[in-house]
C-alpha cells in the first residue's frame, strides 16, 4: 500500500511548508477517503487507479470536479471543491489501515 500512498502524495499539494501533510480525511458519505488539493501538473487518474487496483482489487478511485449548487432548504449557494475519493467498491471497512499511513 506504500506504493499507492507515495503516488497519491505526489499528485497532491501539501498543506504545510515541509510537504509532509496532505488534505486527506475519511469520507463523510461512504467508507473510504477523500483527498483535496490536487496537483494538476502531476495528476494521472489512470495510473492512480491501476496502482490501487494492483494492491486492493476491491477498491476504486473516483475524481469529482468542483461544483456549485443551491441548498434546497436555505436557498443559499453551496460549493464543493474538487476532490478524489478512494475506498472499497463494496461495504468493506479497512479505513484505519490507510489513515494510519498518513498519521
C-alpha positions in Angstrom: 0.0 0.0 0.0 3.0 2.3 0.5 3.4 2.5 -3.3 -0.1 3.8 -3.7 0.3 6.3 -0.8 3.6 7.7 -2.3 1.9 8.0 -5.7 -1.1 9.8 -4.2 1.2 12.2 -2.3 3.0 13.0 -5.5 -0.3 14.1 -7.0 -1.5 16.3 -4.1 -0.4 19.7 -3.0 0.9 19.6 0.6 -0.9 21.7 3.2 2.3 22.6 5.0 5.6 24.1 4.0 7.6 20.9 4.8 5.5 18.9 2.4 4.5 16.3 5.0 0.8 16.9 5.5 -2.0 16.5 2.9 -5.7 17.2 2.9 -6.9 13.6 3.4 -9.8 12.6 5.6 -12.4 9.9 5.9 -15.3 10.2 3.5 -18.5 11.6 5.2 -20.8 9.8 2.7 -19.3 6.4 2.3 -16.5 4.1 3.5 -13.1 5.3 2.3 -11.2 8.6 2.0 -11.4 11.9 0.2 -8.3 13.9 -0.8 -8.2 17.6 -1.8 -5.7 20.0 -3.4 -4.9 18.0 -6.5 -1.6 18.9 -8.2 -2.8 19.0 -11.8 0.7 19.0 -13.3 1.3 15.6 -11.7 -2.2 14.2 -11.7 -2.7 10.9 -13.5 -6.0 9.2 -12.6 -5.3 6.2 -14.8 -2.0 5.5 -13.0 -3.6 6.1 -9.6 -6.5 3.7 -10.4 -4.1 1.0 -11.8 -1.8 1.2 -8.8 -4.7 0.9 -6.3 -6.3 -2.0 -8.2 -3.0 -3.9 -8.2 -2.9 -3.6 -4.4 -6.6 -3.6 -3.5 -8.7 -5.1 -6.3 -11.9 -4.4 -4.5 -11.2 -0.6 -4.1 -11.8 2.2 -6.6 -10.7 5.8 -7.2 -13.2 8.5 -8.2 -12.4 12.0 -9.3 -15.0 14.7 -8.5 -14.8 18.1 -10.2 -15.6 21.2 -8.2 -19.3 22.0 -8.4 -21.8 24.6 -7.3 -25.4 24.1 -6.3 -28.1 25.5 -4.2 -29.2 24.2 -0.8 -32.9 23.4 -1.2 -33.6 24.1 2.5 -32.0 27.5 2.7 -31.9 28.6 -0.9 -28.3 29.6 -0.5 -25.5 28.7 -2.9 -23.2 25.8 -1.9 -19.9 24.8 -3.4 -18.0 21.5 -3.3 -14.2 21.6 -4.0 -12.5 19.2 -6.5 -11.6 16.0 -4.7 -10.5 12.4 -5.1 -12.3 9.5 -3.4 -10.7 6.2 -2.9 -12.1 3.3 -1.0 -13.9 -0.1 -1.1 -16.2 -0.8 -4.0 -18.3 -2.8 -1.5 -19.2 -2.2 2.1 -15.8 -3.2 3.5 -14.3 -1.1 6.2 -10.5 -1.0 6.0 -10.2 2.7 6.6 -7.9 2.6 9.7 -5.2 0.8 7.6 -5.0 3.8 5.2 -5.5 6.5 7.8 -2.6 5.1 9.9 -0.3 5.6 6.9 -1.0 9.4 7.0 -0.9 9.7 10.8 
